[in-house]
Structure formats: structure tokens, C-alpha cells
Amino acid sequence: MMSGYVGQRIALLTQHGKERVIAPVLENALGCRVRHFDGFDTDLLGTFTRDIPRFGTQLETARKKARIGMELSGLPLGLASEGSFGPDPFAGMFPWNVEFLIWVDDLHGLEVVGVAQGKANFAHLLARDWAAAEAFARQWGFPEHHLVVRPEGEDCGAPTREPQADVLGCVKCPHRVTRERTDRNTADPGRCGYCNP
């Protein structure tokens, strides 16, 4: 094996079982040994359920996780991932998952970032009774596919970067007309920096 990482231990901080997917691939490809650590509650860096706002951007959060794992283990090599869900980047109509994986190597001063994205399995329902919620859960594969239950609706009402008005103007003179957008009061949660940063 030509890898410079043969026999090296890599810290992977996760509490959601990602080591079962990541470790076999890297160990086979690089000859390294991925050591799973869960001594830190990674949900403190943010949850997609909005209970705890994300620490920073998706990449910054992944980097922070890798660094915490390295600190906990005392290892100079670390790995972490961070995912997000929202509408697809093409039509904005389909559920989409973007997963960042970061490799931090303090031995060589390297940082490598990989991104995987594709169709996600998520949906939402504002249920009026338990029977509707139960039917929805069965339809989407619960309990194999986990669900999030909230007492309020999927929109938080926080400000977003979505346009609130259109400004129309003349290219020949300074005349401008501002038209407030009245077609919607809130943005889709997938485009909200709080609901899905």
C-alpha cells in the first residue's frame, strides 16, 4: 500500500453511527485505523431540528468537530462530517442532502474536504390528529427512518435573505419604483439560515 497513513490512527468524533460507513472505506483505502470517539455531544454544535443553532457554516462545524476529536484523543489526525437538508439546488422542488466530510492532518498541515450530495428521504406534515401522524410515520419508513416531532409548524418566522421587494427602474433616468412582495409572508425552511443554515 502506497499510503503515508498506513497504521496511523485517525480520530473520528461522531455520535450518530457514521463510523460504520466511514471507517471501513478509509481503512481499506489508506491502511489507517479510524478511532471512533463519542466523548463530546456533537449536537452542542447545532442540530437540524433547530433546538440548538449550528456553530457556524456547515464546513466550519465539520472542522470544529474534527478538532474536538483530535483534542480528546491527542491524535494529530482527525475526521468529521456535517450534513444538511433542504431543497435540491436545481429545481428547488425535491428533498436534498449535502454532507461535508473533512480530513485534518496536522502532521503535514493538510485539510481535505469532500462533499457528497443527493436525493434525501424527508418530508413533513402538519397533523391535526394522531392517526394522521401515525399514517405519515408508516409511509416514510419509521422507525428505520427517524422522525422529528414538533408542537408548532415547519416555518420559524425569522428573517431570511429571500427578497422582500422588487425594485424596478429606468435605465435612462433615476426613476425607481419599489413593489413589496405579497405572494408570501415567510420563506421555505430550506432557505432559512436558522432552520437549515
Summary of the structure (lengths in Angstrom):
residues: 197
radius of gyration: 21.5
end to end distance: 39.8
largest distance: 69.6
contacts: 484
relative contact order: 0.12
helix: 23%
strand: 26%
